Amino acid sequence: MTRPYDLIVFVDEMFPIDENDEKRCPSEKYQWWIYHFLKGEVSVTSALYRIPVLDIAGSTEKRVELIMKKLASLDARKQVQCQ
């Protein structure tokens, strides 16, 4: 079985939805259901394909910093494996 991804990034926090947003349901109960559903799907996919998961939270800058560090470490490992 091939691994479809090198990393799954999961933003591990909820964001308020504008009640005037006509595309998303503003119900907090529904949002929590979606959040937990996606969290479960990430867990299953990660286990099935042995894909590492990076759970991130915090400011946009902090999230980007954590993702970039993780991607750099994955890239460094790939370069070592190819040599």
C-alpha positions as CSV (number, residue, x, y, z in Angstrom):
1,M,0.0,0.0,0.0
2,T,1.5,3.3,-1.0
3,R,1.4,6.3,1.3
4,P,-0.6,9.1,-0.3
5,Y,0.9,11.9,1.9
6,D,4.0,12.6,3.8
7,L,2.2,14.6,6.5
8,I,-1.3,15.5,7.6
9,V,-1.6,19.0,9.2
10,F,-4.7,19.3,11.5
11,V,-5.6,22.7,12.8
12,D,-6.6,21.6,16.3
13,E,-9.0,24.4,17.2
14,M,-12.4,25.8,16.3
15,F,-12.9,29.2,14.7
16,P,-16.1,31.2,15.0
17,I,-18.2,31.3,11.9
18,D,-20.0,34.4,10.9
19,E,-23.7,34.0,11.2
20,N,-24.2,35.7,7.9
21,D,-22.1,33.1,6.1
22,E,-24.5,31.4,3.8
23,K,-22.2,28.5,3.0
24,R,-21.5,27.2,6.5
25,C,-23.8,26.3,9.3
26,P,-23.2,28.6,12.3
27,S,-24.5,26.0,14.8
28,E,-21.8,25.3,17.4
29,K,-23.1,21.8,17.9
30,Y,-22.8,21.0,14.2
31,Q,-19.3,22.6,14.1
32,W,-18.2,20.3,17.0
33,W,-19.7,17.3,15.2
34,I,-17.7,18.2,12.0
35,Y,-14.5,18.8,14.0
36,H,-14.7,15.4,15.8
37,F,-15.6,13.6,12.6
38,L,-12.6,15.1,10.8
39,K,-10.4,14.4,13.8
40,G,-11.5,10.8,13.7
41,E,-10.9,10.5,9.9
42,V,-7.4,12.0,10.3
43,S,-6.7,9.4,13.0
44,V,-7.8,6.5,10.9
45,T,-6.0,7.7,7.7
46,S,-2.9,8.3,9.7
47,A,-2.9,4.9,11.3
48,L,-3.8,3.1,8.0
49,Y,-1.1,4.7,5.9
50,R,1.4,5.4,8.8
51,I,1.3,9.2,8.0
52,P,2.5,11.5,10.8
53,V,0.0,14.1,12.0
54,L,1.0,17.6,13.1
55,D,-1.7,19.0,15.4
56,I,-1.3,22.8,15.5
57,A,-3.0,25.7,17.2
58,G,-2.3,29.3,18.0
59,S,-1.8,32.4,15.9
60,T,-1.5,32.2,12.2
61,E,2.2,33.1,12.5
62,K,2.8,30.3,15.0
63,R,1.0,27.7,12.9
64,V,3.0,28.6,9.8
65,E,6.2,28.5,11.8
66,L,5.4,25.0,13.1
67,I,4.4,23.7,9.7
68,M,7.5,25.1,8.0
69,K,9.8,23.5,10.6
70,K,8.1,20.1,10.2
71,L,8.3,20.3,6.4
72,A,12.0,21.2,6.6
73,S,12.6,18.2,8.7
74,L,10.7,15.9,6.4
75,D,12.6,17.3,3.4
76,A,15.9,16.7,5.2
77,R,15.0,13.1,5.9
78,K,14.0,12.5,2.2
79,Q,17.3,13.9,1.0
80,V,19.2,11.5,3.3
81,Q,17.2,8.5,2.1
82,C,17.8,9.4,-1.6
83,Q,21.6,9.5,-1.2
